[in-house]
Amino acid sequence: MVAALAPPQIGHNHPPGPVEAETPAGVAKEVQDASRAISREVAKRRPDVAEVARRTTVLAGAARRLRAAGTAAASFGKQVTAKVKDKAAEAAAAAVAGGGAAFHEQIGSALQSIGAWFRMLF
């Protein structure tokens, strides 16, 4: 009875080990395996509906993870773009303040190139 009243100890539930990062090749293999299994089942005269449902869940999970990765990459791209714009503005202001008006054309060209590069990426 006393043991039931004792507070739980830290680590008593045996948490899982570290999570392995997914690789694009791993996700691609997972998707291919699920897709092939679904195709095999659907081609049968009496497909295993539970197997098709399990494999469809695998495909839905992979799609959800890919969407999340795309969203994270877009967010990161926006942050990088904003930081580059800030740094470019600081550099241009410093160049003009320091008598760099002669470099106006080169600075403008560099900023346009950076902008074009980021538009291509994102």
Secondary structure by P-SEA (a helix, b strand, c coil): cccccccccccccccccbbbbbcaaaaaaaaaaaaaaaaaaaaccccaaaaaaaaaaaaaaaaaaaaaaaaaaaaaaaaaaaaaaaaaaaaaaaaaaaccccaaaaaaaaaaaaaaaaaaac
